[in-house]
Structures are given as C-alpha cells and as structure tokens.
Amino acid sequence: MSTIGAAIEAAGSDLAGRQQAIRAMKVLGALPDRVRCAFVLIRFEGQSYRDVAARLGVQVSTVEMDVALALRSLAIEMSL
C-alpha cells in the first residue's frame, strides 16, 4: 500500500497532518481486505467502480457499499 505511505509523506512536516494520516491508516488496516482494497483502488488510485468490481469479482453495488463502509469508518474515527 505504497499509495497510503505517499499520502502520509504528502502531509509534510505538519504534525497534526501526520497524526491524522496515521489514524486513517490504522482505520484502513482494520477494515476487511476487500473493503480496504476497494477503497484504496478507487480513492487513491483513481480506478472506476466498474473496474474495481471486475478486479474483485463482485457487483458494482458491492464495491459501492464497501467504499461507503470505509468512508463511514474513517469519518467516525477522524471525528473523535
């Protein structure tokens, strides 16, 4: 998941930004593999929902639910 590592580096030397990036990584790391994979492919790598669904062997609606779950998990953790 080098794209996540790159996101941390992009936070620069800003301590608060780095801490948020680390919290986000922990949340993503706790997600089920398929959910995390779908989220990273779409949000960090810019792939389409259709392409991700084909790659994972699931329906587009499943990918949509997976990404929504990841976003909810991040929103909950980052609001604490």
N, CA, C and O atoms as a Maestro MAE file, in Angstrom:
{
 s_m_m2io_version
 :::
 2.0.0
}

f_m_ct {
 s_m_title
 :::
 protein
 m_atom[320] {
  # First column is atom index #
  i_m_mmod_type
  r_m_x_coord
  r_m_y_coord
  r_m_z_coord
  i_m_residue_number
  s_m_chain_name
  s_m_pdb_residue_name
  s_m_pdb_atom_name
  i_m_atomic_number
  :::
  1 25 0.828 -1.176 0.000 1 A "MET " " N  " 7
  2 3 0.000 0.000 0.000 1 A "MET " " CA " 6
  3 2 0.875 1.244 0.000 1 A "MET " " C  " 6
  4 15 0.759 2.090 0.886 1 A "MET " " O  " 8
  5 25 1.727 1.352 -0.964 2 A "SER " " N  " 7
  6 3 2.627 2.489 -1.046 2 A "SER " " CA " 6
  7 2 1.876 3.789 -1.260 2 A "SER " " C  " 6
  8 15 2.393 4.853 -0.919 2 A "SER " " O  " 8
  9 25 0.676 3.740 -1.811 3 A "THR " " N  " 7
  10 3 -0.082 4.971 -2.010 3 A "THR " " CA " 6
  11 2 -0.484 5.582 -0.680 3 A "THR " " C  " 6
  12 15 -0.563 6.805 -0.564 3 A "THR " " O  " 8
  13 25 -0.737 4.764 0.315 4 A "ILE " " N  " 7
  14 3 -1.070 5.281 1.638 4 A "ILE " " CA " 6
  15 2 0.170 5.894 2.263 4 A "ILE " " C  " 6
  16 15 0.097 6.952 2.889 4 A "ILE " " O  " 8
  17 25 1.305 5.234 2.095 5 A "GLY " " N  " 7
  18 3 2.558 5.797 2.582 5 A "GLY " " CA " 6
  19 2 2.847 7.132 1.934 5 A "GLY " " C  " 6
  20 15 3.340 8.050 2.590 5 A "GLY " " O  " 8
  21 25 2.547 7.249 0.658 6 A "ALA " " N  " 7
  22 3 2.750 8.513 -0.051 6 A "ALA " " CA " 6
  23 2 1.828 9.586 0.507 6 A "ALA " " C  " 6
  24 15 2.207 10.755 0.570 6 A "ALA " " O  " 8
  25 25 0.633 9.206 0.910 7 A "ALA " " N  " 7
  26 3 -0.299 10.176 1.489 7 A "ALA " " CA " 6
  27 2 0.239 10.723 2.802 7 A "ALA " " C  " 6
  28 15 0.065 11.903 3.109 7 A "ALA " " O  " 8
  29 25 0.895 9.861 3.578 8 A "ILE " " N  " 7
  30 3 1.493 10.321 4.835 8 A "ILE " " CA " 6
  31 2 2.624 11.295 4.545 8 A "ILE " " C  " 6
  32 15 2.731 12.338 5.190 8 A "ILE " " O  " 8
  33 25 3.465 10.957 3.578 9 A "GLU " " N  " 7
  34 3 4.551 11.857 3.221 9 A "GLU " " CA " 6
  35 2 4.019 13.183 2.710 9 A "GLU " " C  " 6
  36 15 4.614 14.231 2.962 9 A "GLU " " O  " 8
  37 25 2.900 13.144 1.991 10 A "ALA " " N  " 7
  38 3 2.304 14.370 1.454 10 A "ALA " " CA " 6
  39 2 1.812 15.279 2.572 10 A "ALA " " C  " 6
  40 15 1.667 16.485 2.375 10 A "ALA " " O  " 8
  41 25 1.555 14.707 3.740 11 A "ALA " " N  " 7
  42 3 1.132 15.519 4.877 11 A "ALA " " CA " 6
  43 2 2.260 16.429 5.333 11 A "ALA " " C  " 6
  44 15 2.040 17.366 6.100 11 A "ALA " " O  " 8
  45 25 3.467 16.150 4.859 12 A "GLY " " N  " 7
  46 3 4.615 17.003 5.155 12 A "GLY " " CA " 6
  47 2 5.038 16.928 6.600 12 A "GLY " " C  " 6
  48 15 4.839 15.918 7.274 12 A "GLY " " O  " 8
  49 25 5.620 18.005 7.061 13 A "SER " " N  " 7
  50 3 6.133 18.032 8.426 13 A "SER " " CA " 6
  51 2 5.071 18.487 9.415 13 A "SER " " C  " 6
  52 15 5.342 18.581 10.612 13 A "SER " " O  " 8
  53 25 3.883 18.766 8.939 14 A "ASP " " N  " 7
  54 3 2.776 19.179 9.792 14 A "ASP " " CA " 6
  55 2 2.410 18.018 10.714 14 A "ASP " " C  " 6
  56 15 1.909 16.992 10.253 14 A "ASP " " O  " 8
  57 25 2.655 18.176 11.994 15 A "LEU " " N  " 7
  58 3 2.434 17.095 12.957 15 A "LEU " " CA " 6
  59 2 0.974 16.651 12.989 15 A "LEU " " C  " 6
  60 15 0.688 15.454 13.015 15 A "LEU " " O  " 8
  61 25 0.066 17.596 12.986 16 A "ALA " " N  " 7
  62 3 -1.357 17.234 13.021 16 A "ALA " " CA " 6
  63 2 -1.740 16.441 11.775 16 A "ALA " " C  " 6
  64 15 -2.499 15.476 11.860 16 A "ALA " " O  " 8
  65 25 -1.220 16.845 10.629 17 A "GLY " " N  " 7
  66 3 -1.499 16.125 9.384 17 A "GLY " " CA " 6
  67 2 -0.962 14.714 9.417 17 A "GLY " " C  " 6
  68 15 -1.623 13.779 8.968 17 A "GLY " " O  " 8
  69 25 0.234 14.560 9.946 18 A "ARG " " N  " 7
  70 3 0.822 13.219 10.058 18 A "ARG " " CA " 6
  71 2 0.026 12.346 11.019 18 A "ARG " " C  " 6
  72 15 -0.206 11.167 10.753 18 A "ARG " " O  " 8
  73 25 -0.387 12.927 12.125 19 A "GLN " " N  " 7
  74 3 -1.163 12.154 13.099 19 A "GLN " " CA " 6
  75 2 -2.492 11.703 12.499 19 A "GLN " " C  " 6
  76 15 -2.922 10.571 12.722 19 A "GLN " " O  " 8
  77 25 -3.140 12.580 11.741 20 A "GLN " " N  " 7
  78 3 -4.392 12.196 11.093 20 A "GLN " " CA " 6
  79 2 -4.161 11.099 10.066 20 A "GLN " " C  " 6
  80 15 -4.958 10.166 9.958 20 A "GLN " " O  " 8
  81 25 -3.072 11.207 9.312 21 A "ALA " " N  " 7
  82 3 -2.769 10.187 8.309 21 A "ALA " " CA " 6
  83 2 -2.512 8.841 8.974 21 A "ALA " " C  " 6
  84 15 -2.929 7.804 8.459 21 A "ALA " " O  " 8
  85 25 -1.837 8.851 10.103 22 A "ILE " " N  " 7
  86 3 -1.556 7.607 10.826 22 A "ILE " " CA " 6
  87 2 -2.859 7.010 11.359 22 A "ILE " " C  " 6
  88 15 -3.060 5.798 11.290 22 A "ILE " " O  " 8
  89 25 -3.740 7.853 11.889 23 A "ARG " " N  " 7
  90 3 -5.041 7.361 12.356 23 A "ARG " " CA " 6
  91 2 -5.830 6.753 11.206 23 A "ARG " " C  " 6
  92 15 -6.456 5.704 11.358 23 A "ARG " " O  " 8
  93 25 -5.796 7.415 10.055 24 A "ALA " " N  " 7
  94 3 -6.513 6.901 8.884 24 A "ALA " " CA " 6
  95 2 -5.946 5.555 8.458 24 A "ALA " " C  " 6
  96 15 -6.699 4.650 8.099 24 A "ALA " " O  " 8
  97 25 -4.626 5.417 8.495 25 A "MET " " N  " 7
  98 3 -4.004 4.135 8.135 25 A "MET " " CA " 6
  99 2 -4.453 3.029 9.077 25 A "MET " " C  " 6
  100 15 -4.710 1.907 8.643 25 A "MET " " O  " 8
  101 25 -4.547 3.342 10.362 26 A "LYS " " N  " 7
  102 3 -4.990 2.340 11.332 26 A "LYS " " CA " 6
  103 2 -6.426 1.908 11.054 26 A "LYS " " C  " 6
  104 15 -6.753 0.723 11.127 26 A "LYS " " O  " 8
  105 25 -7.279 2.881 10.735 27 A "VAL " " N  " 7
  106 3 -8.673 2.554 10.410 27 A "VAL " " CA " 6
  107 2 -8.719 1.667 9.174 27 A "VAL " " C  " 6
  108 15 -9.402 0.643 9.162 27 A "VAL " " O  " 8
  109 25 -7.990 2.063 8.137 28 A "LEU " " N  " 7
  110 3 -7.974 1.268 6.906 28 A "LEU " " CA " 6
  111 2 -7.410 -0.125 7.156 28 A "LEU " " C  " 6
  112 15 -7.895 -1.102 6.585 28 A "LEU " " O  " 8
  113 25 -6.403 -0.223 7.995 29 A "GLY " " N  " 7
  114 3 -5.802 -1.516 8.300 29 A "GLY " " CA " 6
  115 2 -6.744 -2.457 9.027 29 A "GLY " " C  " 6
  116 15 -6.592 -3.676 8.950 29 A "GLY " " O  " 8
  117 25 -7.719 -1.895 9.734 30 A "ALA " " N  " 7
  118 3 -8.664 -2.718 10.488 30 A "ALA " " CA " 6
  119 2 -9.855 -3.177 9.640 30 A "ALA " " C  " 6
  120 15 -10.639 -4.023 10.070 30 A "ALA " " O  " 8
  121 25 -9.986 -2.618 8.443 31 A "LEU " " N  " 7
  122 3 -11.101 -2.992 7.575 31 A "LEU " " CA " 6
  123 2 -10.874 -4.369 6.957 31 A "LEU " " C  " 6
  124 15 -9.731 -4.804 6.815 31 A "LEU " " O  " 8
  125 25 -11.950 -5.054 6.592 32 A "PRO " " N  " 7
  126 3 -11.793 -6.312 5.847 32 A "PRO " " CA " 6
  127 2 -11.010 -6.058 4.556 32 A "PRO " " C  " 6
  128 15 -11.087 -4.974 3.977 32 A "PRO " " O  " 8
  129 25 -10.268 -7.054 4.118 33 A "ASP " " N  " 7
  130 3 -9.392 -6.893 2.953 33 A "ASP " " CA " 6
  131 2 -10.111 -6.341 1.728 33 A "ASP " " C  " 6
  132 15 -9.614 -5.414 1.090 33 A "ASP " " O  " 8
  133 25 -11.268 -6.894 1.392 34 A "ARG " " N  " 7
  134 3 -11.969 -6.446 0.187 34 A "ARG " " CA " 6
  135 2 -12.398 -4.987 0.296 34 A "ARG " " C  " 6
  136 15 -12.309 -4.233 -0.673 34 A "ARG " " O  " 8
  137 25 -12.861 -4.593 1.473 35 A "VAL " " N  " 7
  138 3 -13.299 -3.210 1.693 35 A "VAL " " CA " 6
  139 2 -12.113 -2.264 1.543 35 A "VAL " " C  " 6
  140 15 -12.200 -1.248 0.854 35 A "VAL " " O  " 8
  141 25 -11.013 -2.607 2.192 36 A "ARG " " N  " 7
  142 3 -9.805 -1.776 2.115 36 A "ARG " " CA " 6
  143 2 -9.301 -1.689 0.680 36 A "ARG " " C  " 6
  144 15 -8.953 -0.609 0.204 36 A "ARG " " O  " 8
  145 25 -9.263 -2.815 -0.001 37 A "CYS " " N  " 7
  146 3 -8.771 -2.855 -1.378 37 A "CYS " " CA " 6
  147 2 -9.640 -1.985 -2.285 37 A "CYS " " C  " 6
  148 15 -9.122 -1.196 -3.074 37 A "CYS " " O  " 8
  149 25 -10.949 -2.127 -2.172 38 A "ALA " " N  " 7
  150 3 -11.858 -1.327 -2.996 38 A "ALA " " CA " 6
  151 2 -11.654 0.155 -2.728 38 A "ALA " " C  " 6
  152 15 -11.596 0.956 -3.661 38 A "ALA " " O  " 8
  153 25 -11.545 0.521 -1.469 39 A "PHE " " N  " 7
  154 3 -11.366 1.927 -1.103 39 A "PHE " " CA " 6
  155 2 -10.065 2.491 -1.669 39 A "PHE " " C  " 6
  156 15 -10.055 3.570 -2.262 39 A "PHE " " O  " 8
  157 25 -8.984 1.767 -1.485 40 A "VAL " " N  " 7
  158 3 -7.677 2.240 -1.964 40 A "VAL " " CA " 6
  159 2 -7.662 2.352 -3.485 40 A "VAL " " C  " 6
  160 15 -7.173 3.341 -4.030 40 A "VAL " " O  " 8
  161 25 -8.193 1.348 -4.166 41 A "LEU " " N  " 7
  162 3 -8.190 1.384 -5.630 41 A "LEU " " CA " 6
  163 2 -8.994 2.562 -6.171 41 A "LEU " " C  " 6
  164 15 -8.606 3.177 -7.164 41 A "LEU " " O  " 8
  165 25 -10.095 2.872 -5.530 42 A "ILE " " N  " 7
  166 3 -10.951 3.953 -6.022 42 A "ILE " " CA " 6
  167 2 -10.456 5.318 -5.558 42 A "ILE " " C  " 6
  168 15 -10.315 6.229 -6.373 42 A "ILE " " O  " 8
  169 25 -10.194 5.473 -4.278 43 A "ARG " " N  " 7
  170 3 -9.879 6.798 -3.738 43 A "ARG " " CA " 6
  171 2 -8.426 7.217 -3.929 43 A "ARG " " C  " 6
  172 15 -8.146 8.404 -4.098 43 A "ARG " " O  " 8
  173 25 -7.496 6.262 -3.905 44 A "PHE " " N  " 7
  174 3 -6.083 6.606 -4.039 44 A "PHE " " CA " 6
  175 2 -5.557 6.380 -5.448 44 A "PHE " " C  " 6
  176 15 -4.701 7.130 -5.917 44 A "PHE " " O  " 8
  177 25 -6.057 5.360 -6.125 45 A "GLU " " N  " 7
  178 3 -5.531 5.034 -7.451 45 A "GLU " " CA " 6
  179 2 -6.441 5.483 -8.584 45 A "GLU " " C  " 6
  180 15 -6.079 5.359 -9.754 45 A "GLU " " O  " 8
  181 25 -7.617 6.002 -8.251 46 A "GLY " " N  " 7
  182 3 -8.497 6.585 -9.251 46 A "GLY " " CA " 6
  183 2 -9.172 5.613 -10.202 46 A "GLY " " C  " 6
  184 15 -9.607 6.011 -11.283 46 A "GLY " " O  " 8
  185 25 -9.268 4.350 -9.820 47 A "GLN " " N  " 7
  186 3 -9.934 3.380 -10.686 47 A "GLN " " CA " 6
  187 2 -11.450 3.548 -10.598 47 A "GLN " " C  " 6
  188 15 -11.966 4.084 -9.617 47 A "GLN " " O  " 8
  189 25 -12.146 3.095 -11.614 48 A "SER " " N  " 7
  190 3 -13.605 3.199 -11.634 48 A "SER " " CA " 6
  191 2 -14.221 2.081 -10.791 48 A "SER " " C  " 6
  192 15 -13.601 1.049 -10.536 48 A "SER " " O  " 8
  193 25 -15.448 2.323 -10.373 49 A "TYR " " N  " 7
  194 3 -16.168 1.303 -9.611 49 A "TYR " " CA " 6
  195 2 -16.319 0.031 -10.444 49 A "TYR " " C  " 6
  196 15 -16.191 -1.076 -9.921 49 A "TYR " " O  " 8
  197 25 -16.588 0.187 -11.720 50 A "ARG " " N  " 7
  198 3 -16.756 -0.974 -12.596 50 A "ARG " " CA " 6
  199 2 -15.457 -1.776 -12.692 50 A "ARG " " C  " 6
  200 15 -15.477 -3.004 -12.611 50 A "ARG " " O  " 8
  201 25 -14.330 -1.086 -12.864 51 A "ASP " " N  " 7
  202 3 -13.046 -1.784 -12.955 51 A "ASP " " CA " 6
  203 2 -12.711 -2.506 -11.656 51 A "ASP " " C  " 6
  204 15 -12.217 -3.634 -11.673 51 A "ASP " " O  " 8
  205 25 -12.979 -1.858 -10.543 52 A "VAL " " N  " 7
  206 3 -12.695 -2.479 -9.243 52 A "VAL " " CA " 6
  207 2 -13.599 -3.689 -9.032 52 A "VAL " " C  " 6
  208 15 -13.148 -4.723 -8.538 52 A "VAL " " O  " 8
  209 25 -14.858 -3.568 -9.400 53 A "ALA " " N  " 7
  210 3 -15.781 -4.703 -9.270 53 A "ALA " " CA " 6
  211 2 -15.292 -5.892 -10.088 53 A "ALA " " C  " 6
  212 15 -15.308 -7.026 -9.611 53 A "ALA " " O  " 8
  213 25 -14.859 -5.633 -11.313 54 A "ALA " " N  " 7
  214 3 -14.352 -6.718 -12.162 54 A "ALA " " CA " 6
  215 2 -13.096 -7.330 -11.557 54 A "ALA " " C  " 6
  216 15 -12.930 -8.550 -11.559 54 A "ALA " " O  " 8
  217 25 -12.230 -6.500 -11.051 55 A "ARG " " N  " 7
  218 3 -10.975 -6.991 -10.463 55 A "ARG " " CA " 6
  219 2 -11.232 -7.853 -9.229 55 A "ARG " " C  " 6
  220 15 -10.556 -8.859 -9.012 55 A "ARG " " O  " 8
  221 25 -12.211 -7.449 -8.425 56 A "LEU " " N  " 7
  222 3 -12.508 -8.178 -7.189 56 A "LEU " " CA " 6
  223 2 -13.520 -9.301 -7.387 56 A "LEU " " C  " 6
  224 15 -13.742 -10.107 -6.484 56 A "LEU " " O  " 8
  225 25 -14.133 -9.354 -8.570 57 A "GLY " " N  " 7
  226 3 -15.106 -10.401 -8.849 57 A "GLY " " CA " 6
  227 2 -16.417 -10.228 -8.114 57 A "GLY " " C  " 6
  228 15 -17.049 -11.206 -7.716 57 A "GLY " " O  " 8
  229 25 -16.828 -8.974 -7.932 58 A "VAL " " N  " 7
  230 3 -18.082 -8.683 -7.237 58 A "VAL " " CA " 6
  231 2 -18.903 -7.704 -8.073 58 A "VAL " " C  " 6
  232 15 -18.428 -7.186 -9.083 58 A "VAL " " O  " 8
  233 25 -20.130 -7.459 -7.645 59 A "GLN " " N  " 7
  234 3 -21.000 -6.499 -8.318 59 A "GLN " " CA " 6
  235 2 -20.563 -5.065 -7.991 59 A "GLN " " C  " 6
  236 15 -19.946 -4.814 -6.956 59 A "GLN " " O  " 8
  237 25 -20.889 -4.141 -8.879 60 A "VAL " " N  " 7
  238 3 -20.581 -2.726 -8.641 60 A "VAL " " CA " 6
  239 2 -21.244 -2.258 -7.346 60 A "VAL " " C  " 6
  240 15 -20.651 -1.483 -6.595 60 A "VAL " " O  " 8
  241 25 -22.455 -2.715 -7.080 61 A "SER " " N  " 7
  242 3 -23.152 -2.306 -5.854 61 A "SER " " CA " 6
  243 2 -22.394 -2.751 -4.603 61 A "SER " " C  " 6
  244 15 -22.434 -2.068 -3.579 61 A "SER " " O  " 8
  245 25 -21.713 -3.876 -4.679 62 A "THR " " N  " 7
  246 3 -20.904 -4.342 -3.554 62 A "THR " " CA " 6
  247 2 -19.734 -3.401 -3.328 62 A "THR " " C  " 6
  248 15 -19.415 -3.063 -2.189 62 A "THR " " O  " 8
  249 25 -19.100 -2.981 -4.403 63 A "VAL " " N  " 7
  250 3 -17.988 -2.029 -4.294 63 A "VAL " " CA " 6
  251 2 -18.495 -0.710 -3.711 63 A "VAL " " C  " 6
  252 15 -17.828 -0.107 -2.870 63 A "VAL " " O  " 8
  253 25 -19.650 -0.270 -4.145 64 A "GLU " " N  " 7
  254 3 -20.228 0.971 -3.605 64 A "GLU " " CA " 6
  255 2 -20.455 0.854 -2.099 64 A "GLU " " C  " 6
  256 15 -20.157 1.785 -1.351 64 A "GLU " " O  " 8
  257 25 -20.979 -0.282 -1.658 65 A "MET " " N  " 7
  258 3 -21.199 -0.493 -0.223 65 A "MET " " CA " 6
  259 2 -19.876 -0.564 0.529 65 A "MET " " C  " 6
  260 15 -19.759 -0.036 1.635 65 A "MET " " O  " 8
  261 25 -18.876 -1.216 -0.068 66 A "ASP " " N  " 7
  262 3 -17.567 -1.321 0.577 66 A "ASP " " CA " 6
  263 2 -16.929 0.053 0.767 66 A "ASP " " C  " 6
  264 15 -16.399 0.352 1.837 66 A "ASP " " O  " 8
  265 25 -16.982 0.882 -0.266 67 A "VAL " " N  " 7
  266 3 -16.395 2.223 -0.176 67 A "VAL " " CA " 6
  267 2 -17.165 3.059 0.848 67 A "VAL " " C  " 6
  268 15 -16.561 3.810 1.614 67 A "VAL " " O  " 8
  269 25 -18.477 2.933 0.864 68 A "ALA " " N  " 7
  270 3 -19.284 3.661 1.847 68 A "ALA " " CA " 6
  271 2 -18.923 3.233 3.268 68 A "ALA " " C  " 6
  272 15 -18.840 4.071 4.166 68 A "ALA " " O  " 8
  273 25 -18.710 1.943 3.474 69 A "LEU " " N  " 7
  274 3 -18.308 1.442 4.788 69 A "LEU " " CA " 6
  275 2 -16.961 2.025 5.196 69 A "LEU " " C  " 6
  276 15 -16.788 2.455 6.337 69 A "LEU " " O  " 8
  277 25 -16.013 2.042 4.275 70 A "ALA " " N  " 7
  278 3 -14.694 2.603 4.570 70 A "ALA " " CA " 6
  279 2 -14.808 4.083 4.917 70 A "ALA " " C  " 6
  280 15 -14.184 4.546 5.872 70 A "ALA " " O  " 8
  281 25 -15.592 4.818 4.157 71 A "LEU " " N  " 7
  282 3 -15.766 6.252 4.424 71 A "LEU " " CA " 6
  283 2 -16.431 6.494 5.775 71 A "LEU " " C  " 6
  284 15 -16.032 7.397 6.511 71 A "LEU " " O  " 8
  285 25 -17.444 5.692 6.106 72 A "ARG " " N  " 7
  286 3 -18.095 5.823 7.419 72 A "ARG " " CA " 6
  287 2 -17.112 5.536 8.538 72 A "ARG " " C  " 6
  288 15 -17.072 6.254 9.537 72 A "ARG " " O  " 8
  289 25 -16.325 4.494 8.373 73 A "SER " " N  " 7
  290 3 -15.345 4.132 9.397 73 A "SER " " CA " 6
  291 2 -14.334 5.250 9.597 73 A "SER " " C  " 6
  292 15 -13.992 5.591 10.729 73 A "SER " " O  " 8
  293 25 -13.860 5.815 8.504 74 A "LEU " " N  " 7
  294 3 -12.916 6.935 8.590 74 A "LEU " " CA " 6
  295 2 -13.570 8.154 9.235 74 A "LEU " " C  " 6
  296 15 -12.961 8.806 10.083 74 A "LEU " " O  " 8
  297 25 -14.793 8.463 8.845 75 A "ALA " " N  " 7
  298 3 -15.484 9.634 9.395 75 A "ALA " " CA " 6
  299 2 -15.682 9.502 10.899 75 A "ALA " " C  " 6
  300 15 -15.489 10.464 11.642 75 A "ALA " " O  " 8
  301 25 -16.062 8.322 11.342 76 A "ILE " " N  " 7
  302 3 -16.273 8.098 12.774 76 A "ILE " " CA " 6
  303 2 -14.965 8.261 13.526 76 A "ILE " " C  " 6
  304 15 -14.914 8.978 14.526 76 A "ILE " " O  " 8
  305 25 -13.922 7.617 13.070 77 A "GLU " " N  " 7
  306 3 -12.633 7.667 13.771 77 A "GLU " " CA " 6
  307 2 -12.031 9.066 13.744 77 A "GLU " " C  " 6
  308 15 -11.475 9.522 14.743 77 A "GLU " " O  " 8
  309 25 -12.135 9.738 12.624 78 A "MET " " N  " 7
  310 3 -11.487 11.042 12.498 78 A "MET " " CA " 6
  311 2 -12.252 12.126 13.258 78 A "MET " " C  " 6
  312 15 -11.701 13.196 13.518 78 A "MET " " O  " 8
  313 25 -13.505 11.869 13.615 79 A "SER " " N  " 7
  314 3 -14.273 12.867 14.364 79 A "SER " " CA " 6
  315 2 -14.035 12.762 15.866 79 A "SER " " C  " 6
  316 15 -14.462 13.638 16.619 79 A "SER " " O  " 8
  317 25 -13.370 11.719 16.307 80 A "LEU " " N  " 7
  318 3 -13.116 11.528 17.747 80 A "LEU " " CA " 6
  319 2 -11.996 12.404 18.227 80 A "LEU " " C  " 6
  320 15 -11.650 12.372 19.408 80 A "LEU " " O  " 8
  :::
 }
 m_bond[319] {
  # First column is bond index #
  i_m_from
  i_m_to
  i_m_order
  :::
  1 1 2 1
  2 2 3 1
  3 3 4 2
  4 3 5 1
  5 5 6 1
  6 6 7 1
  7 7 8 2
  8 7 9 1
  9 9 10 1
  10 10 11 1
  11 11 12 2
  12 11 13 1
  13 13 14 1
  14 14 15 1
  15 15 16 2
  16 15 17 1
  17 17 18 1
  18 18 19 1
  19 19 20 2
  20 19 21 1
  21 21 22 1
  22 22 23 1
  23 23 24 2
  24 23 25 1
  25 25 26 1
  26 26 27 1
  27 27 28 2
  28 27 29 1
  29 29 30 1
  30 30 31 1
  31 31 32 2
  32 31 33 1
  33 33 34 1
  34 34 35 1
  35 35 36 2
  36 35 37 1
  37 37 38 1
  38 38 39 1
  39 39 40 2
  40 39 41 1
  41 41 42 1
  42 42 43 1
  43 43 44 2
  44 43 45 1
  45 45 46 1
  46 46 47 1
  47 47 48 2
  48 47 49 1
  49 49 50 1
  50 50 51 1
  51 51 52 2
  52 51 53 1
  53 53 54 1
  54 54 55 1
  55 55 56 2
  56 55 57 1
  57 57 58 1
  58 58 59 1
  59 59 60 2
  60 59 61 1
  61 61 62 1
  62 62 63 1
  63 63 64 2
  64 63 65 1
  65 65 66 1
  66 66 67 1
  67 67 68 2
  68 67 69 1
  69 69 70 1
  70 70 71 1
  71 71 72 2
  72 71 73 1
  73 73 74 1
  74 74 75 1
  75 75 76 2
  76 75 77 1
  77 77 78 1
  78 78 79 1
  79 79 80 2
  80 79 81 1
  81 81 82 1
  82 82 83 1
  83 83 84 2
  84 83 85 1
  85 85 86 1
  86 86 87 1
  87 87 88 2
  88 87 89 1
  89 89 90 1
  90 90 91 1
  91 91 92 2
  92 91 93 1
  93 93 94 1
  94 94 95 1
  95 95 96 2
  96 95 97 1
  97 97 98 1
  98 98 99 1
  99 99 100 2
  100 99 101 1
  101 101 102 1
  102 102 103 1
  103 103 104 2
  104 103 105 1
  105 105 106 1
  106 106 107 1
  107 107 108 2
  108 107 109 1
  109 109 110 1
  110 110 111 1
  111 111 112 2
  112 111 113 1
  113 113 114 1
  114 114 115 1
  115 115 116 2
  116 115 117 1
  117 117 118 1
  118 118 119 1
  119 119 120 2
  120 119 121 1
  121 121 122 1
  122 122 123 1
  123 123 124 2
  124 123 125 1
  125 125 126 1
  126 126 127 1
  127 127 128 2
  128 127 129 1
  129 129 130 1
  130 130 131 1
  131 131 132 2
  132 131 133 1
  133 133 134 1
  134 134 135 1
  135 135 136 2
  136 135 137 1
  137 137 138 1
  138 138 139 1
  139 139 140 2
  140 139 141 1
  141 141 142 1
  142 142 143 1
  143 143 144 2
  144 143 145 1
  145 145 146 1
  146 146 147 1
  147 147 148 2
  148 147 149 1
  149 149 150 1
  150 150 151 1
  151 151 152 2
  152 151 153 1
  153 153 154 1
  154 154 155 1
  155 155 156 2
  156 155 157 1
  157 157 158 1
  158 158 159 1
  159 159 160 2
  160 159 161 1
  161 161 162 1
  162 162 163 1
  163 163 164 2
  164 163 165 1
  165 165 166 1
  166 166 167 1
  167 167 168 2
  168 167 169 1
  169 169 170 1
  170 170 171 1
  171 171 172 2
  172 171 173 1
  173 173 174 1
  174 174 175 1
  175 175 176 2
  176 175 177 1
  177 177 178 1
  178 178 179 1
  179 179 180 2
  180 179 181 1
  181 181 182 1
  182 182 183 1
  183 183 184 2
  184 183 185 1
  185 185 186 1
  186 186 187 1
  187 187 188 2
  188 187 189 1
  189 189 190 1
  190 190 191 1
  191 191 192 2
  192 191 193 1
  193 193 194 1
  194 194 195 1
  195 195 196 2
  196 195 197 1
  197 197 198 1
  198 198 199 1
  199 199 200 2
  200 199 201 1
  201 201 202 1
  202 202 203 1
  203 203 204 2
  204 203 205 1
  205 205 206 1
  206 206 207 1
  207 207 208 2
  208 207 209 1
  209 209 210 1
  210 210 211 1
  211 211 212 2
  212 211 213 1
  213 213 214 1
  214 214 215 1
  215 215 216 2
  216 215 217 1
  217 217 218 1
  218 218 219 1
  219 219 220 2
  220 219 221 1
  221 221 222 1
  222 222 223 1
  223 223 224 2
  224 223 225 1
  225 225 226 1
  226 226 227 1
  227 227 228 2
  228 227 229 1
  229 229 230 1
  230 230 231 1
  231 231 232 2
  232 231 233 1
  233 233 234 1
  234 234 235 1
  235 235 236 2
  236 235 237 1
  237 237 238 1
  238 238 239 1
  239 239 240 2
  240 239 241 1
  241 241 242 1
  242 242 243 1
  243 243 244 2
  244 243 245 1
  245 245 246 1
  246 246 247 1
  247 247 248 2
  248 247 249 1
  249 249 250 1
  250 250 251 1
  251 251 252 2
  252 251 253 1
  253 253 254 1
  254 254 255 1
  255 255 256 2
  256 255 257 1
  257 257 258 1
  258 258 259 1
  259 259 260 2
  260 259 261 1
  261 261 262 1
  262 262 263 1
  263 263 264 2
  264 263 265 1
  265 265 266 1
  266 266 267 1
  267 267 268 2
  268 267 269 1
  269 269 270 1
  270 270 271 1
  271 271 272 2
  272 271 273 1
  273 273 274 1
  274 274 275 1
  275 275 276 2
  276 275 277 1
  277 277 278 1
  278 278 279 1
  279 279 280 2
  280 279 281 1
  281 281 282 1
  282 282 283 1
  283 283 284 2
  284 283 285 1
  285 285 286 1
  286 286 287 1
  287 287 288 2
  288 287 289 1
  289 289 290 1
  290 290 291 1
  291 291 292 2
  292 291 293 1
  293 293 294 1
  294 294 295 1
  295 295 296 2
  296 295 297 1
  297 297 298 1
  298 298 299 1
  299 299 300 2
  300 299 301 1
  301 301 302 1
  302 302 303 1
  303 303 304 2
  304 303 305 1
  305 305 306 1
  306 306 307 1
  307 307 308 2
  308 307 309 1
  309 309 310 1
  310 310 311 1
  311 311 312 2
  312 311 313 1
  313 313 314 1
  314 314 315 1
  315 315 316 2
  316 315 317 1
  317 317 318 1
  318 318 319 1
  319 319 320 2
  :::
 }
}
